[in-house]
Amino acid sequence: MSLEILKPGLLTTVQDRGRYGYQREGIMVGGAMDTFALRVANLLVGNAQNQASLEITLAGPTIRFSQDHLIALTGADLSPTLDGEPLKQWRTLYVKEGSTLAFGEPKSGCRTYLAVSGGFAIPAVMGSYSTSLRAGIGGLEGRALKAGDRIPCTGITPTGIALLREPATTFSNGTYTYTNWTPDPQLYPNYHPNPTLRAIRGAEYELFSESSKALIWSERFQVSPQSDRMGYRLQGVTISLAEHSDLISSAVTFGTVQVPPEGQPIVLMADHQTTGGYPRIAQVISADLPILAQVVPGQTIDLVEVTLEEAQQLYVRQEQHIAQLERAIQLKNHL
């Protein structure tokens, strides 16, 4: 069983939840930008939440299925089709051998996740299948997918086989079959454009001028086209320290908002470095990282301050939603 890449799209890579335990050696965590979408896609096909899937960015690939497959698409709506027919997202899909998946105009968000039941038969590197483009490791030869690639698959999981017994509807031309249930849309992150993101104060917040501390919570910033999986460069008002300070490099993480000397903030993303020397004015909360990951360059974001306790509560609530979905699938299939 395999997926054949007919066209690679703008940027299609293999990703899981990341490569943990090696930051002290300078190895980035990496992994999916939108881990919520990745985890739900895997649950919908009977995989473990951390199974490797395809992360598809803006202009999607064209993929032919060599065998019958159980798949799910979550995250951004990039107008997916199967043999030219519109394809449903956020549900379990059974697609037939020889069918072709393609994508069209982005409608919301910028990253779609394609999970295949059983995952991919590729080697792990340091405990992860995630592609690190800068290091050239993981995924398929440490690179983005290209035309002609074949990604071997392991086959449908027992949970996936049980999901096939669920009541389902076959699309009008018989291209694919989809389950008659889907997770409650209220559980999904809000992928609307120009979002407001919740954040807590960063470690060096008090070093910034009073005007800058006010501006970071009141101004809207545009995501620069010079943004990537390592960081989003923000354009807008200038943020500055109250006075010059020499800082030693400190740990940074996904969602850390750093301010370089020119005063235009950078939000670190999944492929961020392990340490940074720029002052940290804010930290986007974990529960809003999936929303941040779906912001398209050219759109805007603004930050609203929450307390650490509020951030923790929102994270726990999101984890509870995923746990409820996992349990519901288990109950539905009597597992």
C-alpha positions as CSV (number, residue, x, y, z in Angstrom):
1,M,0.0,0.0,0.0
2,S,1.3,3.5,-0.8
3,L,0.5,7.0,-1.8
4,E,1.9,8.3,-5.1
5,I,2.7,12.0,-5.3
6,L,1.7,13.2,-8.8
7,K,2.3,16.9,-8.0
8,P,3.9,18.1,-4.7
9,G,2.1,21.3,-4.1
10,L,3.7,24.3,-2.4
11,L,5.0,22.5,0.6
12,T,4.0,19.0,1.6
13,T,5.9,17.2,4.4
14,V,5.5,14.3,6.7
15,Q,4.9,15.5,10.3
16,D,4.0,14.1,13.7
17,R,3.9,15.9,17.1
18,G,7.7,16.5,17.1
19,R,11.1,15.3,18.1
20,Y,11.4,15.6,21.9
21,G,14.3,15.0,24.2
22,Y,17.1,16.5,22.1
23,Q,16.9,20.2,22.6
24,R,19.9,20.2,24.9
25,E,21.9,19.1,21.8
26,G,20.4,21.9,19.8
27,I,17.9,19.7,17.9
28,M,14.6,21.5,17.4
29,V,11.3,19.8,18.3
30,G,9.6,20.7,15.0
31,G,6.5,18.6,14.2
32,A,3.1,19.7,12.9
33,M,2.3,23.4,13.0
34,D,-1.4,22.6,14.0
35,T,-1.1,19.7,16.3
36,F,-4.9,19.8,17.2
37,A,-5.8,19.1,13.5
38,L,-3.1,16.4,13.3
39,R,-4.3,14.6,16.4
40,V,-8.0,14.7,15.4
41,A,-7.2,13.4,11.9
42,N,-5.4,10.5,13.4
43,L,-8.2,9.6,15.8
44,L,-10.7,9.7,12.9
45,V,-8.8,6.9,11.1
46,G,-8.1,4.8,14.2
47,N,-4.4,5.8,14.7
48,A,-2.6,6.9,17.8
49,Q,-2.6,10.7,18.1
50,N,1.1,11.0,17.3
51,Q,1.1,9.0,14.1
52,A,2.8,10.7,11.1
53,S,0.5,12.4,8.7
54,L,1.0,14.8,5.7
55,E,1.0,18.5,6.4
56,I,-0.2,20.3,3.3
57,T,0.4,24.1,2.9
58,L,-1.8,26.5,0.9
59,A,-1.4,25.0,-2.6
60,G,-2.0,21.3,-2.1
61,P,-0.5,18.3,-3.9
62,T,-2.1,15.7,-6.2
63,I,-2.0,12.2,-4.7
64,R,-3.1,8.8,-6.2
65,F,-4.1,6.0,-3.8
66,S,-2.5,2.7,-4.9
67,Q,-4.9,0.7,-2.7
68,D,-8.2,1.2,-0.8
69,H,-7.4,3.5,2.1
70,L,-9.1,4.9,5.2
71,I,-8.2,8.6,5.5
72,A,-9.2,11.9,7.1
73,L,-8.6,15.5,6.3
74,T,-8.6,18.2,9.0
75,G,-7.4,21.7,9.5
76,A,-7.5,24.3,6.7
77,D,-10.1,24.1,4.0
78,L,-8.1,23.9,0.8
79,S,-11.0,22.8,-1.4
80,P,-10.1,19.0,-1.5
81,T,-11.6,16.8,-4.2
82,L,-11.4,13.1,-5.0
83,D,-11.6,12.4,-8.8
84,G,-13.0,15.9,-9.2
85,E,-15.8,15.5,-6.6
86,P,-15.8,17.7,-3.4
87,L,-14.4,15.9,-0.4
88,K,-15.7,16.2,3.1
89,Q,-13.4,17.1,6.0
90,W,-13.3,16.3,9.7
91,R,-14.7,12.8,9.2
92,T,-13.6,9.3,8.3
93,L,-13.4,8.6,4.6
94,Y,-13.0,5.3,2.7
95,V,-11.4,5.9,-0.7
96,K,-10.9,3.4,-3.4
97,E,-7.8,2.1,-5.2
98,G,-6.8,4.3,-8.1
99,S,-8.6,7.4,-6.9
100,T,-6.9,10.8,-7.0
101,L,-6.9,13.5,-4.3
102,A,-6.4,17.1,-5.3
103,F,-6.8,20.5,-3.9
104,G,-8.1,23.9,-5.1
105,E,-8.5,27.4,-3.7
106,P,-7.8,27.9,0.0
107,K,-11.0,28.9,1.7
108,S,-9.9,29.1,5.4
109,G,-6.6,28.5,7.0
110,C,-3.4,27.4,5.3
111,R,-2.5,23.9,6.5
112,T,-4.5,20.7,5.9
113,Y,-3.6,17.4,7.5
114,L,-4.0,14.1,5.7
115,A,-4.0,11.0,8.0
116,V,-4.0,7.5,6.6
117,S,-5.1,4.6,8.8
118,G,-2.0,2.7,10.0
119,G,0.4,5.6,9.1
120,F,3.4,5.4,6.9
121,A,6.1,2.6,6.7
122,I,9.1,5.0,7.0
123,P,11.9,5.0,9.5
124,A,11.8,7.2,12.6
125,V,14.8,9.5,13.3
126,M,15.4,10.2,17.0
127,G,12.0,8.9,17.9
128,S,10.0,11.0,15.4
129,Y,8.9,10.8,11.8
130,S,8.7,14.6,11.5
131,T,10.5,16.3,8.6
132,S,13.1,18.8,9.7
133,L,13.9,20.7,6.5
134,R,16.7,22.7,8.0
135,A,18.4,19.6,9.4
136,G,17.5,17.4,6.5
137,I,16.2,14.5,8.7
138,G,12.9,12.7,9.2
139,G,10.0,12.2,6.8
140,L,11.0,11.2,3.3
141,E,14.7,11.8,3.1
142,G,14.5,14.9,5.2
143,R,12.8,16.9,2.5
144,A,9.5,18.2,1.2
145,L,7.7,15.7,-1.1
146,K,8.2,15.9,-4.8
147,A,6.5,14.4,-7.9
148,G,7.1,10.7,-8.3
149,D,7.5,10.0,-4.5
150,R,5.8,6.9,-3.2
151,I,5.1,6.8,0.5
152,P,4.6,3.2,1.7
153,C,1.7,2.7,4.2
154,T,1.3,-0.1,6.8
155,G,-2.4,-0.9,6.3
156,I,-5.6,-0.1,8.1
157,T,-5.6,-0.5,11.9
158,P,-8.0,-2.6,13.9
159,T,-9.8,0.5,15.1
160,G,-10.0,1.7,11.5
161,I,-11.5,-1.6,10.5
162,A,-14.1,-1.1,13.2
163,L,-14.8,2.4,11.9
164,L,-15.6,0.8,8.5
165,R,-18.6,-1.0,10.1
166,E,-20.1,2.4,11.1
167,P,-23.2,3.6,9.1
168,A,-21.9,5.5,6.2
169,T,-22.9,7.3,3.0
170,T,-21.4,6.7,-0.4
171,F,-20.8,9.7,-2.6
172,S,-23.1,9.9,-5.6
173,N,-20.6,8.6,-8.1
174,G,-19.2,6.0,-5.8
175,T,-15.8,7.8,-5.4
176,Y,-15.7,7.5,-1.7
177,T,-17.6,6.6,1.4
178,Y,-17.9,8.8,4.5
179,T,-19.2,8.2,8.0
180,N,-22.5,9.8,9.0
181,W,-21.0,11.4,12.1
182,T,-18.3,14.0,12.7
183,P,-16.8,15.7,15.8
184,D,-18.8,18.6,17.1
185,P,-17.7,21.6,15.1
186,Q,-17.8,23.7,18.3
187,L,-14.7,21.7,19.3
188,Y,-12.6,22.9,16.4
189,P,-10.3,25.9,16.7
190,N,-11.6,29.1,15.2
191,Y,-9.8,29.3,11.8
192,H,-11.3,32.7,10.9
193,P,-8.8,35.1,9.2
194,N,-7.2,37.9,11.2
195,P,-7.7,36.2,14.6
196,T,-7.2,37.6,18.2
197,L,-4.8,35.3,20.1
198,R,-4.5,35.0,23.8
199,A,-1.1,35.4,25.4
200,I,0.7,35.8,28.7
201,R,3.5,38.1,29.5
202,G,7.0,37.1,28.4
203,A,10.0,36.6,30.6
204,E,11.4,40.1,29.7
205,Y,8.1,41.9,29.6
206,E,9.1,44.4,32.3
207,L,12.2,45.5,30.4
208,F,10.1,47.1,27.7
209,S,9.0,50.7,27.7
210,E,5.6,51.5,29.1
211,S,4.3,52.6,25.7
212,S,5.5,49.3,24.1
213,K,3.8,47.3,26.9
214,A,0.6,49.0,26.0
215,L,1.1,48.7,22.2
216,I,1.6,44.9,22.3
217,W,-1.9,44.4,23.6
218,S,-3.7,47.2,21.7
219,E,-2.2,47.1,18.1
220,R,-2.9,44.7,15.3
221,F,0.2,43.3,13.5
222,Q,0.4,42.0,9.9
223,V,2.1,38.6,9.3
224,S,4.9,39.3,6.8
225,P,5.3,37.2,3.6
226,Q,8.8,36.5,4.9
227,S,7.3,34.0,7.4
228,D,7.8,30.3,7.5
229,R,7.7,27.3,9.8
230,M,10.5,28.8,11.9
231,G,8.8,32.1,12.7
232,Y,6.2,34.6,11.7
233,R,7.6,38.1,11.2
234,L,5.1,40.8,12.3
235,Q,4.8,44.2,10.8
236,G,3.3,47.2,12.6
237,V,4.2,49.6,15.4
238,T,7.8,49.5,16.7
239,I,8.3,47.8,20.1
240,S,11.3,48.8,22.2
241,L,13.0,48.3,25.5
242,A,13.0,51.0,28.1
243,E,16.7,51.0,27.9
244,H,19.4,48.9,26.3
245,S,20.0,45.5,28.0
246,D,22.5,42.8,27.2
247,L,20.7,39.4,27.5
248,I,22.1,35.9,27.5
249,S,20.5,33.4,25.3
250,S,17.5,31.7,26.9
251,A,15.1,28.9,26.1
252,V,12.3,29.7,23.7
253,T,9.3,27.7,22.5
254,F,6.5,27.6,20.0
255,G,4.5,30.8,20.4
256,T,7.3,32.9,22.0
257,V,7.1,36.5,20.9
258,Q,10.6,37.9,20.6
259,V,11.5,41.5,19.7
260,P,14.8,42.0,17.7
261,P,16.6,45.4,17.8
262,E,14.6,46.9,14.9
263,G,11.4,46.5,17.0
264,Q,9.3,44.3,14.8
265,P,8.2,41.2,16.8
266,I,8.8,37.6,15.6
267,V,6.5,34.8,16.8
268,L,8.4,31.6,16.9
269,M,6.7,28.6,15.2
270,A,7.1,24.8,15.2
271,D,10.7,24.8,13.7
272,H,12.0,27.5,16.1
273,Q,15.5,27.3,17.4
274,T,16.1,26.0,20.9
275,T,17.4,29.2,22.4
276,G,17.2,32.9,21.5
277,G,18.9,36.1,22.7
278,Y,16.1,38.6,21.8
279,P,13.9,39.8,24.7
280,R,10.6,37.9,25.1
281,I,7.6,40.2,25.4
282,A,4.8,37.7,25.3
283,Q,4.0,34.0,24.9
284,V,1.0,32.8,22.8
285,I,-0.9,30.3,24.9
286,S,-0.8,26.6,23.9
287,A,-4.6,26.4,23.2
288,D,-4.3,29.1,20.5
289,L,-1.2,27.7,18.7
290,P,-3.5,25.8,16.2
291,I,-5.2,29.1,15.3
292,L,-1.8,30.9,14.9
293,A,-0.6,28.0,12.7
294,Q,-3.4,28.6,10.3
295,V,-2.8,32.4,9.8
296,V,-2.0,33.1,6.1
297,P,0.9,35.6,5.4
298,G,-0.7,39.0,4.7
299,Q,-3.4,38.5,7.4
300,T,-3.2,40.2,10.8
301,I,-3.2,39.1,14.4
302,D,-3.6,40.9,17.7
303,L,-2.8,39.7,21.2
304,V,-5.0,39.9,24.3
305,E,-3.5,39.3,27.7
306,V,-4.6,36.4,29.9
307,T,-3.2,35.1,33.1
308,L,-1.2,31.9,33.4
309,E,-4.1,30.3,35.3
310,E,-6.5,31.1,32.4
311,A,-4.0,29.7,29.9
312,Q,-3.7,26.5,31.9
313,Q,-7.5,26.2,32.1
314,L,-7.9,26.7,28.4
315,Y,-5.2,24.1,27.6
316,V,-6.9,21.6,29.9
317,R,-10.2,22.2,28.3
318,Q,-8.8,21.6,24.8
319,E,-7.1,18.4,26.0
320,Q,-10.4,17.3,27.5
321,H,-12.1,17.8,24.1
322,I,-9.6,15.5,22.4
323,A,-9.9,12.9,25.1
324,Q,-13.7,13.0,24.8
325,L,-13.4,12.4,21.0
326,E,-11.0,9.5,21.5
327,R,-13.3,7.9,24.1
328,A,-16.4,8.5,21.9
329,I,-14.7,6.6,19.0
330,Q,-13.8,3.8,21.4
331,L,-17.4,3.5,22.6
332,K,-18.8,3.8,19.2
333,N,-16.7,0.8,18.1
334,H,-17.1,-1.1,21.4
335,L,-13.3,-1.1,21.8
